[in-house]
């Protein structure tokens, strides 16, 4: 069966406020993902932004979700914010290897960048200069990578051409 053309999900499943509303009353936190997966078929894992999870955690996510479920994994901020795409090869390799435990449930790996305001002292040119070698070095082994931009004025031909030429 072909995957759905449109998937419905949220950016997390660990919200305790959902107990009694989205989740059954009395649902334990360890069971949130299983209940979530009964209602939605995808989720963006927000927690991975704060660091690479333990392998056992990822194994648990896989075991508690159906085969048709898809996870979009947000790359750790260590890669996108702290190291700003430089010297992060090991971080990325470790993250991808850990997330690969999801098997076919692993959807896109999302590189979410901050809104580069004046306080960052990063221009569009600076960003593209960092992004180009990074995306060119990404694994070409079937993983799907996504760039989430917050500077909407930077979403124009140079960025689109760079990303398009690298799949």
C-alpha positions as CSV (number, residue, x, y, z in Angstrom):
1,X,0.0,0.0,0.0
2,X,1.3,3.5,-0.9
3,X,2.0,5.9,2.0
4,X,-0.6,8.6,2.4
5,X,-0.1,11.8,0.4
6,X,-0.8,13.9,3.5
7,X,0.1,13.0,7.1
8,X,-1.4,14.5,10.2
9,X,0.7,15.0,13.3
10,X,2.2,17.5,15.8
11,X,5.6,18.5,17.0
12,X,5.5,16.4,20.2
13,X,3.5,13.7,22.0
14,X,4.7,14.3,25.6
15,X,2.2,16.9,26.7
16,X,0.7,15.9,30.0
17,X,-2.1,18.5,29.4
18,X,-3.5,16.1,26.8
19,X,-4.4,13.4,29.4
20,X,-8.1,13.3,29.5
21,X,-8.4,15.2,26.2
22,X,-6.3,13.5,23.6
23,X,-5.1,10.6,25.8
24,X,-7.3,8.4,27.9
25,X,-7.7,9.5,31.6
26,X,-4.9,7.9,33.6
27,X,-2.5,7.4,30.7
28,X,1.0,7.0,32.0
29,X,3.7,9.1,30.4
30,X,5.5,6.0,29.0
31,X,2.3,5.2,27.1
32,X,1.8,8.7,25.5
33,X,3.5,7.7,22.2
34,X,1.4,4.6,21.8
35,X,-1.8,6.5,22.3
36,X,-0.6,9.3,20.1
37,X,0.1,6.8,17.3
38,X,-3.5,5.6,17.5
39,X,-4.7,9.1,16.5
40,X,-1.9,10.5,14.3
41,X,0.4,8.8,11.8
42,X,3.4,11.1,12.2
43,X,5.2,13.3,14.7
44,X,8.1,15.7,14.7
45,X,10.4,14.7,17.6
46,X,11.1,18.0,19.3
47,X,13.1,16.5,22.1
48,X,15.9,15.5,19.8
49,X,16.7,19.2,19.2
50,X,18.1,19.2,22.8
51,X,20.4,16.2,22.2
52,X,20.7,12.7,20.7
53,X,18.5,10.4,22.7
54,X,19.6,7.1,24.2
55,X,19.4,4.1,21.9
56,X,16.9,2.5,24.3
57,X,14.7,5.5,24.0
58,X,14.5,5.3,20.2
59,X,14.0,1.5,20.4
60,X,11.0,2.2,22.7
61,X,9.5,4.7,20.3
62,X,9.8,2.1,17.5
63,X,8.3,-0.7,19.6
64,X,5.3,1.5,20.6
65,X,4.3,2.6,17.2
66,X,2.8,0.8,14.2
67,X,4.9,0.1,11.1
68,X,3.1,2.8,9.1
69,X,4.0,5.6,11.6
70,X,6.6,8.1,10.6
71,X,8.9,10.2,12.8
72,X,10.5,13.5,11.6
73,X,13.6,13.8,13.8
74,X,14.8,17.3,14.6
75,X,18.6,17.5,14.4
76,X,20.3,18.5,17.7
77,X,20.9,22.2,18.3
78,X,24.5,21.3,18.8
79,X,24.7,20.9,15.0
80,X,22.5,23.8,13.8
81,X,23.0,26.4,16.5
82,X,26.1,25.7,18.7
83,X,28.5,24.5,16.0
84,X,26.5,26.2,13.2
85,X,27.3,23.3,10.8
86,X,31.1,23.4,11.2
87,X,33.0,20.6,12.9
88,X,29.8,18.6,13.6
89,X,30.4,15.5,11.4
90,X,30.7,13.2,14.4
91,X,27.6,14.7,16.0
92,X,25.6,14.1,12.8
93,X,26.9,10.6,12.3
94,X,26.0,9.6,15.9
95,X,22.6,11.2,15.6
96,X,21.7,9.5,12.3
97,X,23.0,6.2,13.5
98,X,20.8,6.4,16.7
99,X,17.8,7.5,14.7
100,X,18.3,4.7,12.2
101,X,17.0,2.3,14.9
102,X,13.5,3.6,13.9
103,X,14.0,1.7,10.6
104,X,11.3,2.5,8.0
105,X,9.6,4.7,10.6
106,X,12.4,7.3,10.3
107,X,11.2,10.1,8.0
108,X,13.0,13.3,7.4
109,X,15.8,14.6,9.6
110,X,15.0,18.3,10.1
111,X,17.6,21.0,10.4
112,X,15.8,23.8,12.1
113,X,17.7,27.1,12.1
114,X,17.1,30.1,14.3
115,X,15.7,33.4,13.0
116,X,19.0,35.2,12.3
117,X,18.4,38.6,13.7
118,X,21.0,41.3,14.1
119,X,22.1,39.8,17.4
120,X,23.4,36.7,15.6
121,X,25.6,38.8,13.2
122,X,24.8,36.2,10.4
123,X,24.0,37.4,6.9
124,X,22.3,35.4,4.2
125,X,25.7,35.0,2.5
126,X,27.3,33.7,5.8
127,X,24.5,31.2,6.1
128,X,24.8,29.9,2.5
129,X,28.6,29.6,2.9
130,X,28.1,27.4,5.9
131,X,25.2,25.4,4.5
132,X,26.8,24.6,1.1
133,X,29.6,22.3,2.3
134,X,27.3,20.8,5.0
135,X,24.6,19.7,2.6
136,X,27.1,18.5,0.0
137,X,28.6,16.2,2.7
138,X,25.2,14.8,3.9
139,X,24.9,11.0,3.4
140,X,23.5,10.0,0.1
141,X,22.2,6.6,1.4
142,X,18.5,7.1,1.3
143,X,18.0,9.5,4.3
144,X,15.7,12.4,3.8
145,X,17.0,15.8,5.1
146,X,14.9,18.9,5.5
147,X,16.0,22.5,6.1
148,X,13.6,24.7,8.1
149,X,14.3,28.4,7.6
150,X,12.9,31.2,9.7
151,X,14.3,34.1,7.7
152,X,11.6,34.1,5.0
153,X,13.5,36.7,2.9
154,X,16.3,34.2,2.5
155,X,14.0,31.7,0.8
156,X,14.9,32.6,-2.7
157,X,16.8,31.3,-5.7
158,X,20.3,30.9,-4.1
159,X,19.0,28.7,-1.2
160,X,16.5,26.9,-3.4
161,X,19.2,26.1,-6.0
162,X,21.6,24.9,-3.3
163,X,19.1,22.6,-1.7
164,X,17.6,21.4,-5.0
165,X,21.0,20.5,-6.5
166,X,21.7,18.4,-3.4
167,X,18.4,16.6,-3.3
